Amino acid sequence: MERPAWAPRSIDISVPSVSRMYDFYLGGSHNFEVDREAARRAMEFLPGLPKIMQANRAFMRRAVRYAADQGITQFLDIGSGIPTFGNVHEVAQAARPGARVVYVDHDPVAVAHSQAVLRDNDGAGVVAADLRKPQDILSSPEVERLIDLNQPVALLLVAILHFVEDEDDPYGAVAELREALPPGSLLVLTHASYEGIPLPPERAGGAVDVYEEIRNPLIMRSREEIARFFEGYDMVEPGLVAMPRWRPDTTPEDDDPYAFSGFAGVGRTA
């Protein structure tokens, strides 16, 4: 397999990556055949995966605009993935000129592309780090340069927590990040779930098995389990809901049925 010029030498291009699979679902070009093959296998069981990812991105943009409308000018996006059109810094800086954004990911391709996209943007940066180690993120030079932890921050955990197994204590990581944020900060979160998927769980489970096979388990949590991530936050209306139902720009009923898979919500620290 020939290595594209944009692919860092350090990555194994024979192993699928969830970031690059996500890029493929969204119609991006920074993915390899091994990623496309794994994504297509998952789509054999769950054909609406691209629609789910599109709904996820649309929610993220609405939530960033909401945060900006609330006066927040600092955004910490953990598990940010490969940059695509309508990224957090584009939305935030359009709504709030001077807004500062830090992207965090542990995928070398996502980090490399974020660095390239942000090369001329002094108000945004990228950190190579893992959600499971919050202190590595909070003490990073880019966070210290761009984020004032004495002022409200929008923390984005969009489509990332369902890749953190319970044994790695995702609730503890989210709580540790919450403790570092001042009052008035927001938690913006989406999470996969069998609830809302317009298929029997046993069929959708075939897609989950594909992620297990590529050693990136997809943890499908219940609404109750997802709500636990918001402990210590006051939920913003309309609460924890299907992605198209969170402050929609258009009539949610017009969306594809797959867009209602999983949950999204925003919480505010007191």
C-alpha positions as CSV (number, residue, x, y, z in Angstrom):
1,M,0.0,0.0,0.0
2,E,1.5,3.3,-1.0
3,R,1.7,5.9,1.7
4,P,0.0,9.3,0.8
5,A,2.2,12.4,1.3
6,W,-0.2,13.6,4.0
7,A,0.1,10.5,6.1
8,P,2.6,10.8,9.0
9,R,5.4,8.2,8.8
10,S,4.7,7.1,12.3
11,I,1.2,5.6,11.6
12,D,0.4,2.1,10.5
13,I,-1.7,2.5,7.4
14,S,-2.7,-1.1,7.5
15,V,-4.8,-0.7,10.6
16,P,-8.2,1.0,10.5
17,S,-8.7,4.2,12.5
18,V,-12.0,5.4,13.9
19,S,-11.1,9.0,13.1
20,R,-10.5,8.1,9.4
21,M,-13.6,6.0,9.3
22,Y,-15.5,9.0,10.6
23,D,-13.9,11.1,7.9
24,F,-15.1,8.5,5.3
25,Y,-18.7,8.6,6.6
26,L,-18.7,12.4,6.2
27,G,-17.4,12.1,2.6
28,G,-13.8,13.2,3.4
29,S,-10.7,12.2,1.6
30,H,-8.2,11.6,4.4
31,N,-8.8,7.9,4.8
32,F,-7.2,4.7,3.5
33,E,-8.8,1.6,1.9
34,V,-8.5,-0.3,5.2
35,D,-10.6,2.4,6.8
36,R,-13.2,2.4,4.0
37,E,-13.4,-1.4,4.1
38,A,-14.1,-1.4,7.8
39,A,-16.6,1.4,7.5
40,R,-18.4,-0.4,4.7
41,R,-18.6,-3.6,6.8
42,A,-20.1,-1.6,9.6
43,M,-22.6,-0.1,7.2
44,E,-23.7,-3.5,6.1
45,F,-25.3,-3.8,9.5
46,L,-26.1,-0.1,10.2
47,P,-26.5,1.6,6.8
48,G,-27.5,4.9,8.4
49,L,-24.0,5.5,9.9
50,P,-23.3,8.5,7.5
51,K,-26.6,10.1,8.5
52,I,-25.8,9.6,12.2
53,M,-22.4,11.3,11.7
54,Q,-24.0,14.2,9.8
55,A,-26.5,14.7,12.6
56,N,-23.6,14.6,15.1
57,R,-21.8,17.4,13.2
58,A,-24.9,19.5,12.8
59,F,-25.6,19.3,16.5
60,M,-22.0,20.3,17.3
61,R,-22.3,23.4,15.1
62,R,-25.6,24.4,16.8
63,A,-24.1,23.8,20.3
64,V,-21.0,25.9,19.4
65,R,-23.2,28.8,18.2
66,Y,-25.3,28.5,21.4
67,A,-22.1,28.7,23.5
68,A,-21.0,31.7,21.6
69,D,-24.4,33.3,22.0
70,Q,-24.0,32.8,25.8
71,G,-20.7,34.8,25.7
72,I,-18.3,31.9,25.8
73,T,-15.1,32.6,23.8
74,Q,-13.0,29.5,24.8
75,F,-13.5,26.0,23.3
76,L,-11.8,22.8,24.3
77,D,-12.7,20.0,21.8
78,I,-11.4,16.6,22.9
79,G,-11.6,13.8,20.4
80,S,-11.8,16.4,17.6
81,G,-10.9,14.0,14.8
82,I,-9.8,15.0,11.3
83,P,-10.8,18.6,10.3
84,T,-13.8,18.9,8.1
85,F,-15.9,21.8,6.8
86,G,-17.7,23.6,9.7
87,N,-15.1,22.8,12.3
88,V,-15.4,24.3,15.8
89,H,-12.9,27.1,15.2
90,E,-14.7,28.1,12.0
91,V,-18.1,28.3,13.7
92,A,-16.9,29.8,17.0
93,Q,-14.6,32.5,15.4
94,A,-17.4,33.4,12.9
95,A,-19.8,33.9,15.8
96,R,-17.2,35.4,18.2
97,P,-14.2,37.0,16.5
98,G,-11.2,36.4,18.8
99,A,-12.6,33.1,20.1
100,R,-9.9,30.6,21.1
101,V,-10.1,26.9,20.3
102,V,-7.9,23.9,21.3
103,Y,-8.4,20.6,19.6
104,V,-7.3,17.4,21.3
105,D,-6.9,14.0,19.7
106,H,-4.6,11.0,20.0
107,D,-4.8,10.0,16.3
108,P,-1.6,11.2,14.5
109,V,-3.5,11.8,11.3
110,A,-6.0,14.0,13.0
111,V,-3.3,15.9,14.9
112,A,-1.2,16.4,11.7
113,H,-4.2,17.7,9.7
114,S,-5.3,20.0,12.5
115,Q,-1.8,21.5,12.7
116,A,-1.9,22.1,8.9
117,V,-5.3,23.7,9.0
118,L,-4.5,25.9,11.9
119,R,-1.0,27.0,10.8
120,D,-2.1,30.6,10.3
121,N,-4.7,30.8,13.0
122,D,-3.2,32.2,16.2
123,G,-6.4,31.7,18.1
124,A,-6.5,27.9,17.7
125,G,-4.1,25.1,18.5
126,V,-3.9,21.3,18.7
127,V,-2.8,18.9,21.4
128,A,-1.8,15.2,20.9
129,A,-3.3,13.7,24.0
130,D,-5.9,11.2,25.3
131,L,-9.2,11.9,27.1
132,R,-8.3,9.2,29.6
133,K,-5.4,11.4,30.9
134,P,-7.1,14.8,31.6
135,Q,-4.0,16.3,33.3
136,D,-1.9,15.8,30.1
137,I,-4.5,17.9,28.3
138,L,-4.9,20.6,31.0
139,S,-1.2,21.1,31.5
140,S,-0.3,21.1,27.8
141,P,1.4,24.3,26.4
142,E,-1.5,24.9,23.9
143,V,-4.1,24.8,26.6
144,E,-2.0,27.1,28.8
145,R,-1.5,29.5,25.9
146,L,-5.1,29.7,24.7
147,I,-7.4,28.7,27.5
148,D,-7.9,30.8,30.7
149,L,-9.3,28.4,33.2
150,N,-10.6,31.3,35.2
151,Q,-13.1,32.1,32.5
152,P,-16.0,29.9,31.2
153,V,-15.0,27.2,28.7
154,A,-17.1,25.1,26.4
155,L,-15.8,21.5,26.7
156,L,-16.7,19.4,23.7
157,L,-16.8,15.6,24.1
158,V,-18.6,14.9,20.8
159,A,-18.7,11.2,19.7
160,I,-15.7,10.3,21.8
161,L,-17.0,8.8,25.1
162,H,-18.5,5.8,23.4
163,F,-14.9,4.8,22.6
164,V,-13.8,4.8,26.2
165,E,-14.5,1.5,28.0
166,D,-15.8,1.5,31.6
167,E,-12.6,-0.1,32.8
168,D,-10.8,3.2,31.7
169,D,-13.2,5.2,34.0
170,P,-14.7,7.7,31.5
171,Y,-16.9,9.1,34.3
172,G,-13.8,9.9,36.3
173,A,-12.2,11.6,33.4
174,V,-15.2,13.8,32.7
175,A,-15.5,14.7,36.4
176,E,-11.8,15.6,36.5
177,L,-12.3,17.9,33.6
178,R,-15.4,19.4,35.1
179,E,-13.5,20.2,38.3
180,A,-10.9,22.2,36.3
181,L,-13.6,24.4,34.7
182,P,-15.0,27.6,36.3
183,P,-18.7,28.3,36.8
184,G,-20.6,29.1,33.7
185,S,-18.7,26.6,31.6
186,L,-20.6,24.2,29.3
187,L,-20.3,20.5,28.5
188,V,-21.3,19.6,25.0
189,L,-21.7,15.9,24.5
190,T,-22.9,13.2,22.1
191,H,-22.9,9.5,22.7
192,A,-23.9,6.4,20.7
193,S,-26.8,4.2,22.0
194,Y,-29.0,1.4,20.8
195,E,-31.9,3.7,21.8
196,G,-33.3,5.5,18.8
197,I,-31.7,3.3,16.1
198,P,-34.5,2.2,13.7
199,L,-33.2,-1.4,13.7
200,P,-33.3,-4.3,16.1
201,P,-30.4,-4.1,18.6
202,E,-29.1,-7.5,17.4
203,R,-28.7,-6.1,13.9
204,A,-27.1,-2.8,14.9
205,G,-24.9,-4.9,17.1
206,G,-23.2,-6.2,14.0
207,A,-21.7,-2.8,13.4
208,V,-20.5,-2.7,17.0
209,D,-18.8,-6.1,16.4
210,V,-16.8,-4.5,13.5
211,Y,-15.4,-1.9,15.9
212,E,-14.6,-4.6,18.3
213,E,-12.7,-6.5,15.6
214,I,-10.5,-3.4,14.7
215,R,-9.7,-3.1,18.5
216,N,-11.7,0.1,19.0
217,P,-14.7,-1.1,21.0
218,L,-17.8,1.0,20.5
219,I,-19.7,1.1,23.9
220,M,-23.4,1.6,23.4
221,R,-24.6,3.1,26.7
222,S,-28.2,3.7,27.7
223,R,-29.8,7.1,28.1
224,E,-29.5,6.8,31.9
225,E,-25.8,5.9,31.7
226,I,-25.1,8.8,29.3
227,A,-26.9,11.2,31.7
228,R,-24.4,10.3,34.4
229,F,-21.7,12.2,32.5
230,F,-23.7,15.4,33.3
231,E,-23.4,15.0,37.1
232,G,-22.4,18.4,38.5
233,Y,-24.0,20.2,35.5
234,D,-27.4,21.8,35.1
235,M,-28.9,20.6,31.8
236,V,-29.6,23.2,29.2
237,E,-33.1,22.9,27.6
238,P,-34.3,20.6,26.0
239,G,-32.0,18.3,28.0
240,L,-30.6,15.0,26.8
241,V,-32.3,14.2,23.6
242,A,-31.8,12.8,20.1
243,M,-29.4,15.0,18.1
244,P,-31.9,16.5,15.7
245,R,-34.2,17.5,18.7
246,W,-31.5,19.7,20.4
247,R,-32.5,23.3,19.5
248,P,-33.1,22.4,15.8
249,D,-32.7,24.9,12.9
250,T,-35.4,23.0,10.9
251,T,-38.3,20.7,11.7
252,P,-36.7,17.5,13.2
253,E,-39.4,15.3,11.7
254,D,-37.8,16.1,8.3
255,D,-34.6,14.3,9.3
256,D,-33.6,10.8,8.3
257,P,-34.7,8.2,10.9
258,Y,-31.1,7.2,11.5
259,A,-30.3,10.8,12.7
260,F,-32.2,10.1,15.9
261,S,-29.8,7.4,17.0
262,G,-28.0,8.1,20.3
263,F,-28.2,11.2,22.4
264,A,-26.9,14.8,22.6
265,G,-27.0,17.4,25.4
266,V,-25.4,20.5,26.9
267,G,-24.9,21.1,30.6
268,R,-23.7,24.2,32.5
269,T,-21.6,24.3,35.6
270,A,-23.2,26.3,38.5
